[in-house]
Amino acid sequence: MSKLTIVGSSKESGVLGSQCYALDDILIDCGIGMVRRDGVTRSVPPELATLAGRSTKIKAGLLTHSHLDHIGALPILARNNLIDLNAKIWATPQTCNVSFDVCKDSVQHTDLYDEGDFLLMPDFSPIAAPGEFEVLPGQRAWAFPNGHLNGSSGFVFRLKSGKNALVMGDWCSHDQPIVKGMLPVSEWPEEWIPDMVIASDWTYGLSSLEAKRTFASEAARMRTVIRHRFEQGMFIRVFVFANGKMQNVARILADEFRSIGVPIYIDGRLGKKVWKTYRDVQWSDRDVPVPALGEQSGIYEVEGRRHREELMNAQQPNIIITSPGMGDVGLGPQYLQASLPRRDHFVASSSFLAEGSNLYELERLLDGHPRYRDGDDISFSVTSRNKEQEEEAVLVPMRAEYDHFGLSAHNGPADNLAFLDALIERRGGAKLERYGVGHGAPEARAMGAQLVRHYVIDPDRNVIDLAPGTVIDLD
């Protein structure tokens, strides 16, 4: 009998949490979450004790993509000797190339692991192309591009019963500059049509079912607003996630400014590494290669500390896209401390903002002071966080202009239901045997559980909340 064990998920209100599941001896993602406690933002690992009580170690791993809430606990898994020494961690070539760097980049911001733990990690094994592959001897799966990132994927597993079980991962239905939307279910091979969904994504489960602002319309708004602010003589600073957001935003702004000869600069070691990976590696025809940095693309690297200081102290306006998207680690506090006191600066974000992060708190502050640029005397406390989770705050006057651009690379509730409509149609009208509501705060998953009932046989029994520690018999 096949069993799904929920190792990582959220059990706290308002907290997204990590994604980490075990399908028998196969680990599916292994992320860390973030939670705000006692005024401090802390990294939270999955409940690996769930794996420690098993009779066998994990024999293989699968990663849907390389964001920390899906991969960040891999060094902890190795440290605790929970994965077999000969295990392979399967992922697309982009995810394999980037995941090690994403985890190492996080060492300076978390006390969950250190450099030595990377020596214990098993090998990454690239999935050559979308399609069937063997995870373990006799255990086959089908990998498909799911549109979230360049090289992100979902999986359908063949269970011992012969039924097909779908793991969605984070997914996206619309096209982005770096990747086209998820492969439509109408193009999935008949032999891999799912009988059940065992892991879904309800990150935005509390969003409205009504039509939301599209990626294309929000990208157009960003181009217009930033072009206008730049022509007014303002310096532009955009805070984004290094993996996915930076590449999307840089391409959007380069298309707007290349014709007038204005360079777009990207800053942050990890973002540059991801850029080179996306330039050199494509897993499927849905991945859109990014251009080389330089004159042809109009996108350039910030080439170190001296170059950064030159740009920050320049007399003429310039445009810098920097990570991290929440502004509270790495280069974030440095840029915020330099930019927020200046009326000639326009500061923007385009990423999910975790509760307690700098830009989350900045938005809350500005909601209460809508006329601050007309003379309200307000200040903002820019917080930096070190490896030991200790926080240091610097109070700066708030004079810059701020905006947020919602360039979502995620599905929402309406997308989930549209996918289920297409899947049920592809199944000839037959409802699903089971649906696992996952990857979201508890209240978001509860909303998802209500919305999907129509698509599942006996929903009272077979719509399942993927809460930590849950074990589900799948056959």
C-alpha positions as CSV (number, residue, x, y, z in Angstrom):
1,M,0.0,0.0,0.0
2,S,1.3,3.5,-0.9
3,K,1.3,6.1,1.9
4,L,1.7,9.8,1.8
5,T,3.2,11.4,5.0
6,I,3.0,15.2,5.5
7,V,6.3,16.2,6.9
8,G,6.2,19.9,6.3
9,S,3.2,22.2,6.1
10,S,1.7,25.1,8.1
11,K,-0.2,24.6,11.3
12,E,-0.2,28.3,12.4
13,S,-2.7,30.9,11.3
14,G,-1.4,33.2,8.6
15,V,1.9,31.3,8.1
16,L,2.6,29.7,4.7
17,G,5.0,27.1,6.0
18,S,7.2,24.7,4.0
19,Q,6.3,22.0,1.6
20,C,7.7,18.5,2.4
21,Y,6.0,15.2,1.8
22,A,7.1,11.5,1.8
23,L,5.5,9.1,-0.7
24,D,6.7,5.8,0.8
25,D,10.5,6.1,0.6
26,I,10.5,9.1,-1.8
27,L,10.8,12.6,-0.4
28,I,8.9,15.3,-2.3
29,D,10.4,18.7,-1.6
30,C,12.0,19.6,1.7
31,G,11.5,23.3,2.5
32,I,11.7,25.7,5.4
33,G,9.0,28.1,6.5
34,M,9.2,31.5,8.2
35,V,7.3,32.7,11.3
36,R,7.2,35.9,13.3
37,R,7.5,35.2,17.0
38,D,8.3,37.7,19.8
39,G,9.0,40.4,17.2
40,V,11.6,38.2,15.5
41,T,11.3,36.5,12.1
42,R,12.6,32.9,12.4
43,S,13.2,30.1,9.9
44,V,11.1,27.0,10.7
45,P,12.1,23.5,9.5
46,P,9.6,20.8,8.6
47,E,8.8,18.3,11.3
48,L,11.5,15.8,10.4
49,A,10.8,13.7,13.5
50,T,8.0,12.3,11.3
51,L,10.7,10.7,9.2
52,A,12.9,9.7,12.2
53,G,10.3,7.2,13.3
54,R,10.3,5.3,10.0
55,S,11.8,1.9,9.7
56,T,13.7,2.9,6.5
57,K,15.6,6.0,5.4
58,I,14.5,8.1,2.5
59,K,15.8,6.4,-0.7
60,A,15.2,9.2,-3.2
61,G,14.1,12.8,-3.4
62,L,12.2,14.9,-5.9
63,L,12.2,18.7,-6.0
64,T,9.5,20.7,-7.8
65,H,11.6,23.9,-7.9
66,S,14.4,25.8,-6.1
67,H,12.6,28.2,-3.7
68,L,13.5,27.9,0.0
69,D,10.1,26.8,1.1
70,H,10.6,23.7,-1.1
71,I,14.3,23.0,-0.7
72,G,15.7,24.9,2.3
73,A,15.7,22.0,4.7
74,L,17.8,19.6,2.6
75,P,21.0,20.2,4.6
76,I,19.0,19.5,7.8
77,L,17.8,16.2,6.3
78,A,21.4,15.2,5.6
79,R,22.6,16.4,9.1
80,N,20.1,14.2,10.8
81,N,21.0,11.1,8.7
82,L,17.5,10.7,7.4
83,I,18.3,10.0,3.8
84,D,20.3,7.1,2.4
85,L,23.9,7.8,1.4
86,N,23.2,6.4,-2.1
87,A,20.0,8.4,-2.6
88,K,19.5,10.6,-5.6
89,I,17.6,13.9,-5.5
90,W,15.8,14.3,-8.8
91,A,15.0,17.6,-10.3
92,T,15.1,19.5,-13.6
93,P,18.6,20.8,-14.7
94,Q,17.8,24.3,-13.6
95,T,16.7,23.2,-10.1
96,C,19.8,21.0,-9.8
97,N,22.1,23.9,-10.8
98,V,20.5,26.5,-8.5
99,S,19.4,24.6,-5.4
100,F,22.8,24.1,-3.8
101,D,23.5,27.9,-4.2
102,V,20.1,28.8,-2.8
103,C,20.7,26.8,0.3
104,K,24.3,28.0,0.7
105,D,23.1,31.6,0.3
106,S,20.7,31.1,3.2
107,V,23.4,30.0,5.6
108,Q,24.1,33.6,6.4
109,H,20.5,34.2,7.4
110,T,19.5,31.0,9.3
111,D,20.8,29.1,12.3
112,L,19.2,25.8,11.1
113,Y,22.4,24.6,9.5
114,D,26.0,25.6,8.6
115,E,28.6,25.1,5.9
116,G,29.6,21.6,7.1
117,D,26.1,20.2,6.5
118,F,26.5,20.6,2.7
119,L,29.3,17.9,2.7
120,L,26.6,15.4,3.7
121,M,24.1,16.2,1.1
122,P,23.3,13.5,-1.6
123,D,23.9,14.1,-5.3
124,F,21.4,16.1,-7.4
125,S,20.3,14.0,-10.5
126,P,18.9,16.0,-13.4
127,I,15.7,14.8,-15.1
128,A,16.8,14.9,-18.7
129,A,13.5,16.1,-20.2
130,P,9.8,16.2,-19.5
131,G,8.2,12.8,-19.6
132,E,8.6,9.4,-17.9
133,F,11.5,8.5,-15.7
134,E,12.4,6.0,-13.0
135,V,12.7,7.5,-9.5
136,L,13.6,4.2,-7.9
137,P,13.8,0.7,-9.5
138,G,10.2,-0.2,-10.4
139,Q,8.8,3.3,-9.4
140,R,8.0,5.4,-12.4
141,A,6.8,8.9,-12.5
142,W,6.0,11.5,-15.2
143,A,7.5,15.0,-15.0
144,F,5.8,18.0,-16.6
145,P,6.6,21.8,-16.8
146,N,4.2,23.6,-14.5
147,G,5.0,27.3,-15.4
148,H,6.1,28.6,-12.0
149,L,9.7,29.1,-12.8
150,N,12.1,28.4,-15.6
151,G,12.6,24.6,-15.0
152,S,9.9,24.1,-12.4
153,S,7.9,20.9,-12.6
154,G,5.1,18.9,-11.2
155,F,4.9,15.1,-11.1
156,V,2.5,12.2,-11.5
157,F,3.4,9.0,-9.7
158,R,2.2,5.5,-10.6
159,L,1.1,3.9,-7.3
160,K,1.4,0.3,-6.4
161,S,-2.3,-0.1,-7.2
162,G,-1.7,1.2,-10.7
163,K,-3.5,4.5,-10.0
164,N,-2.0,7.8,-10.9
165,A,-1.3,10.4,-8.2
166,L,-0.6,14.1,-9.0
167,V,1.8,16.4,-7.1
168,M,1.2,20.0,-8.5
169,G,4.0,22.0,-6.8
170,D,3.7,25.7,-7.1
171,W,2.3,26.3,-10.6
172,C,1.2,29.1,-12.9
173,S,-1.2,29.1,-15.8
174,H,-0.2,32.4,-17.5
175,D,3.0,33.1,-19.5
176,Q,5.9,35.1,-18.0
177,P,9.0,36.5,-19.7
178,I,11.1,33.6,-18.4
179,V,8.6,30.7,-18.8
180,K,5.3,29.9,-20.4
181,G,2.4,28.7,-18.3
182,M,1.8,25.1,-17.2
183,L,1.5,22.5,-19.9
184,P,-2.3,22.3,-20.4
185,V,-4.0,19.1,-19.1
186,S,-5.4,18.6,-22.7
187,E,-1.8,17.8,-23.7
188,W,-1.0,15.3,-21.0
189,P,-0.6,11.7,-22.2
190,E,-3.6,9.5,-21.5
191,E,-1.6,7.0,-19.5
192,W,-0.6,9.7,-17.0
193,I,-4.0,11.3,-16.4
194,P,-4.3,11.5,-12.6
195,D,-6.9,9.6,-10.6
196,M,-6.2,11.8,-7.6
197,V,-4.4,15.0,-6.5
198,I,-2.3,14.2,-3.5
199,A,-0.5,17.6,-3.2
200,S,-1.9,20.9,-4.4
201,D,-0.9,24.6,-4.0
202,W,-3.3,26.9,-2.0
203,T,-0.7,29.6,-1.2
204,Y,-3.2,32.2,-2.3
205,G,-6.3,30.2,-1.1
206,L,-7.9,33.3,0.4
207,S,-7.7,35.3,-2.8
208,S,-10.9,36.2,-4.5
209,L,-12.5,33.9,-7.1
210,E,-13.2,37.0,-9.2
211,A,-10.8,38.0,-12.0
212,K,-7.7,39.5,-10.6
213,R,-5.2,41.9,-12.2
214,T,-3.3,39.9,-14.7
215,F,0.4,39.5,-14.9
216,A,0.4,41.3,-18.3
217,S,-1.6,44.3,-17.0
218,E,0.5,44.6,-13.8
219,A,3.7,44.4,-15.9
220,A,2.3,47.2,-18.1
221,R,1.5,49.3,-15.0
222,M,5.0,48.7,-13.7
223,R,6.6,49.9,-17.0
224,T,4.4,53.0,-17.1
225,V,4.9,54.0,-13.4
226,I,8.7,53.4,-13.4
227,R,9.2,55.2,-16.8
228,H,7.2,58.2,-15.5
229,R,9.2,58.3,-12.2
230,F,12.5,58.0,-14.0
231,E,11.6,60.8,-16.4
232,Q,10.8,62.9,-13.3
233,G,14.5,62.4,-12.3
234,M,14.0,59.7,-9.7
235,F,16.4,56.9,-8.9
236,I,14.6,53.5,-9.1
237,R,15.2,50.7,-6.6
238,V,13.2,47.5,-7.1
239,F,13.3,44.7,-4.5
240,V,12.6,41.2,-5.8
241,F,13.3,37.5,-5.1
242,A,16.6,36.5,-6.7
243,N,15.1,33.3,-8.2
244,G,12.5,34.1,-10.9
245,K,11.3,37.6,-9.9
246,M,14.6,39.3,-10.7
247,Q,14.8,37.8,-14.2
248,N,11.2,38.6,-15.0
249,V,11.4,42.2,-13.7
250,A,14.7,42.9,-15.5
251,R,13.4,41.7,-18.8
252,I,10.2,43.7,-18.5
253,L,12.1,46.9,-17.6
254,A,14.8,46.3,-20.2
255,D,12.1,46.1,-22.9
256,E,10.9,49.5,-21.7
257,F,14.2,51.3,-21.4
258,R,16.5,49.7,-24.0
259,S,15.3,52.0,-26.8
260,I,16.3,55.1,-24.9
261,G,19.7,53.7,-23.9
262,V,19.0,53.4,-20.1
263,P,20.8,50.4,-18.6
264,I,19.0,48.1,-16.1
265,Y,21.3,46.9,-13.3
266,I,20.9,43.7,-11.3
267,D,22.5,43.2,-7.9
268,G,23.0,40.2,-5.7
269,R,25.2,37.1,-6.1
270,L,22.4,34.6,-6.2
271,G,20.3,36.5,-8.7
272,K,23.3,36.6,-11.1
273,K,23.9,32.9,-10.7
274,V,20.2,32.2,-11.5
275,W,20.4,34.5,-14.5
276,K,23.3,32.5,-16.0
277,T,21.5,29.2,-15.4
278,Y,18.4,30.4,-17.1
279,R,20.5,31.7,-20.0
280,D,22.4,28.4,-20.5
281,V,19.8,25.7,-19.6
282,Q,16.3,25.0,-20.9
283,W,14.5,21.9,-19.8
284,S,11.4,22.1,-22.0
285,D,10.1,24.2,-24.9
286,R,8.1,26.2,-22.3
287,D,11.3,27.6,-20.7
288,V,12.3,31.0,-22.3
289,P,16.0,31.5,-22.3
290,V,17.1,34.9,-20.8
291,P,19.6,36.9,-22.9
292,A,23.2,37.4,-21.9
293,L,23.9,40.3,-19.7
294,G,25.5,43.3,-21.4
295,E,24.9,45.7,-24.2
296,Q,22.6,43.5,-26.4
297,S,20.1,42.9,-23.6
298,G,20.5,46.3,-21.9
299,I,20.9,44.5,-18.5
300,Y,24.1,44.7,-16.6
301,E,25.6,43.3,-13.3
302,V,26.5,45.5,-10.4
303,E,30.1,44.5,-10.3
304,G,30.8,44.6,-6.6
305,R,30.9,47.0,-3.7
306,R,32.7,49.9,-5.4
307,H,30.4,49.8,-8.4
308,R,27.4,49.6,-6.1
309,E,28.5,52.7,-4.2
310,E,29.2,54.5,-7.4
311,L,25.6,53.8,-8.6
312,M,24.1,54.7,-5.2
313,N,26.0,58.0,-5.1
314,A,25.5,58.9,-8.8
315,Q,24.4,62.4,-9.8
316,Q,22.1,61.0,-12.6
317,P,19.2,58.7,-11.9
318,N,19.7,55.0,-12.5
319,I,17.7,51.7,-12.1
320,I,18.8,48.9,-9.9
321,I,16.9,45.6,-9.3
322,T,18.2,44.0,-6.1
323,S,17.4,41.0,-4.0
324,P,16.1,40.1,-1.5
325,G,12.5,40.8,-2.2
326,M,11.5,41.5,1.4
327,G,14.4,43.8,2.1
328,D,15.5,42.4,5.4
329,V,18.7,40.4,4.7
330,G,21.8,40.7,2.5
331,L,21.8,43.9,0.5
332,G,18.3,44.8,1.4
333,P,18.9,46.9,4.5
334,Q,21.8,48.7,2.9
335,Y,19.7,49.8,-0.1
336,L,16.7,50.8,2.1
337,Q,18.8,52.9,4.5
338,A,20.3,54.7,1.5
339,S,17.0,55.2,-0.5
340,L,14.1,55.7,2.0
341,P,15.4,59.2,3.3
342,R,15.6,60.6,-0.3
343,R,12.6,62.2,-2.1
344,D,14.3,61.6,-5.4
345,H,14.1,57.8,-4.9
346,F,11.3,55.5,-6.0
347,V,11.3,52.2,-4.1
348,A,9.2,49.2,-5.3
349,S,8.8,45.5,-4.5
350,S,7.4,42.7,-6.5
351,S,7.5,39.6,-4.3
352,F,5.6,37.9,-1.6
353,L,6.2,39.8,1.6
354,A,6.4,37.7,4.8
355,E,4.9,39.1,7.9
356,G,7.4,41.1,9.9
357,S,9.8,41.7,6.9
358,N,11.0,45.2,6.2
359,L,8.8,45.8,3.2
360,Y,5.8,44.2,4.8
361,E,6.2,46.6,7.7
362,L,6.9,49.5,5.4
363,E,3.6,48.9,3.6
364,R,1.7,48.8,6.9
365,L,3.3,52.1,7.9
366,L,2.5,53.9,4.7
367,D,-1.2,52.6,4.8
368,G,-1.5,54.7,7.9
369,H,0.2,57.8,6.4
370,P,-1.1,58.2,2.8
371,R,0.1,61.8,2.7
372,Y,3.6,61.3,4.1
373,R,5.2,62.8,1.0
374,D,3.2,66.0,1.4
375,G,5.1,66.7,4.6
376,D,4.1,64.2,7.3
377,D,7.2,63.6,9.4
378,I,7.4,59.8,9.7
379,S,10.3,57.5,10.2
380,F,10.8,53.8,9.4
381,S,12.9,51.2,11.3
382,V,15.1,49.3,8.8
383,T,15.8,45.9,10.3
384,S,18.7,43.6,9.4
385,R,18.9,40.0,10.6
386,N,22.0,37.8,11.1
387,K,22.6,34.1,11.1
388,E,21.7,33.8,14.8
389,Q,18.3,35.5,14.1
390,E,19.4,38.5,16.0
391,E,17.9,41.8,14.6
392,E,19.4,45.2,14.5
393,A,17.3,48.3,13.6
394,V,18.2,51.6,12.1
395,L,15.7,54.4,12.2
396,V,15.6,56.5,9.0
397,P,13.2,59.2,7.8
398,M,10.7,58.0,5.2
399,R,10.7,60.4,2.2
400,A,11.0,58.1,-0.9
401,E,8.0,57.1,-2.9
402,Y,6.9,53.4,-2.7
403,D,4.8,51.0,-4.7
404,H,4.2,47.2,-5.0
405,F,3.7,45.4,-8.3
406,G,1.9,42.1,-8.0
407,L,3.6,40.1,-10.7
408,S,2.2,36.8,-9.5
409,A,3.9,33.5,-10.7
410,H,1.3,31.5,-8.8
411,N,-2.1,30.0,-9.4
412,G,-5.0,31.4,-7.4
413,P,-8.3,29.7,-6.4
414,A,-9.9,30.4,-9.8
415,D,-6.9,28.8,-11.5
416,N,-7.2,25.8,-9.3
417,L,-10.9,25.3,-10.1
418,A,-10.3,25.9,-13.9
419,F,-7.6,23.2,-13.8
420,L,-10.0,20.8,-12.0
421,D,-12.7,21.5,-14.6
422,A,-10.2,20.6,-17.4
423,L,-9.0,17.5,-15.5
424,I,-12.5,16.2,-14.9
425,E,-13.4,16.8,-18.6
426,R,-10.2,14.9,-19.6
427,R,-11.4,12.1,-17.3
428,G,-14.6,11.8,-19.2
429,G,-16.6,13.5,-16.4
430,A,-15.3,11.1,-13.7
431,K,-14.6,12.7,-10.3
432,L,-11.3,12.4,-8.5
433,E,-10.8,9.7,-5.9
434,R,-8.9,12.0,-3.6
435,Y,-7.7,15.5,-3.2
436,G,-5.0,16.7,-0.8
437,V,-5.3,20.4,0.0
438,G,-1.8,21.6,0.6
439,H,0.8,24.4,0.7
440,G,-0.9,27.3,2.4
441,A,-1.8,28.7,5.8
442,P,-4.5,26.6,7.6
443,E,-7.3,29.0,6.8
444,A,-6.3,29.0,3.1
445,R,-6.3,25.2,3.0
446,A,-9.7,25.3,4.7
447,M,-11.1,27.5,2.0
448,G,-9.6,25.2,-0.7
449,A,-11.2,22.2,1.0
450,Q,-14.6,23.8,0.5
451,L,-14.0,24.9,-3.1
452,V,-12.9,21.5,-4.4
453,R,-15.7,19.3,-2.9
454,H,-17.6,19.2,-6.1
455,Y,-14.7,17.5,-7.9
456,V,-14.1,14.6,-5.5
457,I,-16.0,11.4,-4.8
458,D,-17.3,11.3,-1.2
459,P,-15.7,14.7,-0.3
460,D,-16.3,14.3,3.4
461,R,-13.8,11.4,3.4
462,N,-11.6,12.2,0.4
463,V,-10.9,15.9,0.6
464,I,-7.9,15.9,3.0
465,D,-6.2,18.7,4.7
466,L,-2.4,18.2,4.4
467,A,-1.6,19.2,7.9
468,P,1.8,18.3,9.5
469,G,2.0,14.7,10.6
470,T,-1.0,13.5,8.5
471,V,-0.5,10.0,7.0
472,I,-2.8,9.1,4.1
473,D,-3.3,5.6,2.6
474,L,-3.5,6.2,-1.1
475,D,-4.4,2.7,-2.5
